[in-house]
Amino acid sequence: MHISKKSSTFAGVEPKVMAILNVTPDSFYAASRISNTDELVRRAQQALSDGASILDIGGCSTRPNSIPATEEEEWQRLEPALGVLREALPDARLSLDTFRPEIAQKAVEKFGPMIINDISGGSDDMFAVVRAYHLPYVWTFCGDYEHLEARMHQLSDINLILDPGFGFIGSVDKDYECLRQMDCLQKYGHEILVGVSRKSMIWKLLSITPEESLAATQVLHLQALIYGATILRVHDVRAASHTIELFKKIKQDT
């Protein structure tokens, strides 16, 4: 496999790992569910030790066909989680996985600046929050390359991190079509987040389970890195860190 010099990272930024920390009882990958703050701190510490640069905290499952937690339930899960992480790991870079602007605002006001990771594609209210607090914002565009540039122009005053939205595009075939086009994102000069970890685009295609999807996840991680991904959002930090190290070595030797 040849990786051209053109497939470089955004503005010289090396790829990094975002660790998924789900304080939910119903995330699609059962092993990612965290039930108490002691376990949360332990997993967060392990993720950082294994190579994560960002901890992504989610309190509301967004798996397909799920019934979202109420805003009150989401905040009841997130408030103690964010509090204990800020206390135990004050230097850790946090990301908040939420589509609710009210949750984002409360979290930032109480716990300080963090990345807002919004899989919904955004709303005027959410854009207002990230603008007001000058927050990095993961904007999920769900494979809509056709209107991407025009939409980005409307959000030009926001520190965008582009997320193609794998798993939210509509079908397995559309996920792979989106992946094949992903290298065009490099021209925009924004960081690119890819979240394919153990998702249905893997296990549905291969007729396996999320639990059996680790190796195949790394195959897609490598392809995403070739196409310019700068953030891998993952369940398995150590494996993703190894994939990044191998990618960097291949690039070095080409």
N, C-alpha and C positions, 0 to 999 in steps of 0.2 A: 504494500500500500504506500503510495507516494503522497506526502503532505507538502504542499507547496508553501513557499515563504508567504504567499498571499493569505493563507489561512492562519493569520496571526491573531493574538488577542487584542481586545479593544484598548487603544491608546497605550500599548505596552503593559497593560494590567494582566498579571498572571491569573489563570483560572483559580477559583476558590470554591469551597464546599459550604453549602448551607444545610445545616442539620435540621431535620424535621422532628419537632417535639410536640406531640399531640396530647393535650390534656382533655381528651374526649373518650367516651366509652364506645364509640361506634365508627372509628376510622376504618377504611376498607382493609388495611393491613393490620391484623390484630396485634402483631408484635410491636407496633408503634404506639399503642395506647398506653398512657401513663395515668395512674390512678391516684397518686399522692405527691406531695411536694418533696418528700425525701427521695423518692424514686426520680423525680424530675431533676433535682440537683445532681444526683448520681449520674444520670444519663447525659446531662449537659456537660458535666466535667469529663466524662468519657469521650463525648463527641469532640470537645476541644482538644483533648489529648490525642485523639485519632486524626486530627487535622482539620477540623471544622473552623471556619473563620466567622461564621454567622450562625446564630441559633434562631430558628423560626418557630414561634409559639402559636399554636392554633387551638381555639376552644370551640369550634363549630365544624363538624364534618361537612365537606362539600362533595362527598363521593356521589356518583350518579344515582338518582332515584332516592336519595336520602331526604329525610325531613329535617330541615335545619333546626338547631337549637334556637330557642327564643333569645332575644337580645339580653334579657335578664340572666338566663342560664349561661350564655356565652361569657358575660362579664363575671359571673360567680366563679367560673372556671379560670378565667384569665387573671383576675385581680390578685389572688394569692400566688399564682404561678409567676407572674411578672415581678411581684414583690420579693419573693424568695430568690429569684435569679439575680435581681439587682443587688440584693444583700450578699448573696454567696459568691457571685461572679461579677463584681462591679465594672470590670474592664471588658466584659464580653459584649460583642456587637449583637444587638437583638433585632429581630424582625417580627412583626405582628401579622399573622395570617388572619385577616378579617375583611369582609366586604361591607361592613357597617361603619359609616363615618362617625356615628355617635360613639362606638367602641374605640375607634382610632383616636378620637379627640380625648376621651377620658383617660386612655392609656398613656398618651403622650403628656397630658397635663399632670398626671400623677407619677409617672415613672421616667419621664424625660424622652428625648428624641430617639426614634428607632425607625427602621425601614417599615413601610406599610406594604404588605403583600396582599393584593386584592385580585382575586380570581374572577370577579364579576365583570371586568371591563370598565369599571369606574362609573361615577355619577357626578353631577355638578356639586353635590354636597361633599363627596369624598375629595374631589379636586380642590374644593375650597379649604378643606382641612390640611391637605398636604402643602398647599400654597401658603397658608397662614403660618404653619410651623416649619416650613422649609425642609420637608422630609423627603428622603429618597422614596420613590414610589414604584413598585413592581406593577406595571400595567400589562394586563393580559388581553391580547388582541385577538385571540381565538382563531388564528390562521387567516385572518382577513388581510392578506397582503395588498389586495387591490386598493383599499382605502387607507392603508397604513400611513403613508406619507402625509396625506391631508389631515388625518386625525392627529398625528404627531405635531403638525404645525399648530394646531389648536392648543396643544399642551406644551408648547415650546418653553414656557417659563417654569416647568416642573422638572425636577431631576429624575428622569425616567430610567427605569430598568425594564427592558423589553422581555416579555414572556409570551412565546407563541401559543401557550395554552393547551399543551398536549393533555388529552383526556376530556377536554371540554369543547372540542371542535365538532363532534357529531358522529364519528365512526372511526374504526381502526384504519380504514383506507385513507380517510382524510387526515388522520394523524401522520401517517407516513408521507402523504403528499406534502403536508406542511413541513415535515422534517427535510424533505428533499429541496425545498425552497429556502431553507433557513439561512444559507450563506449570504443571501442578499441583505441581511440585517446589518452586516458589518459596516456598510457604507454610511450608516446613520450616526455612528460615533457614540452609541449608548452601550452600556453593559447589557448583556444578554443572559437571561436566566432560563434554564431548561429544567423542567420537572417531569421526568419520565420514570422515576424510580418505582419499580414493581407495578406499573400501571397496566390497565387492561389492553393497551396497544401491544403489550408483550404477551401476557398470559392468555388472552383470547386468541391471538394469532397462533401461538404454539400449543394450545390446548393443555396448559399447565395451570398452576395456582400462583397467586402472589408470593407465597412462601417459596416457590421453586424458581423465582424469577431473578435471582441475584446476578447470575452470570450474564444472562441476556440484557439485563439493565446496563451492565458495564459496556457491552457492545454498542448500545445506543448512546451511552455517555461519550465514548470515544468518537463516534460520528458527530455528535453535537459539538465536541471540542474542535474537531476539524473544521466545522462550519462556523466557528467563532464564539461558542458559548464561553462566558466568563464566570458564571455561577452555576453550579450543579446543585439542585435542591434534592436531598437524598435521605433515605432511611439508613443506609449503610455507609457511614462516614469513612471508615478505614478502607473499604474496597474502592470507593470513589477517589480517595486520596491517592491510592496506588495507580488508578487509571490515569489521573492527572500527571503523576510522576512519569509514567511510561510515555504518555503523549508528549511531555516536555522533552524527554530523551530522544524520541523519534524526530521531533522538530529540530533539535540541536544537531542531529547527525545528517540532516538532509541539505 
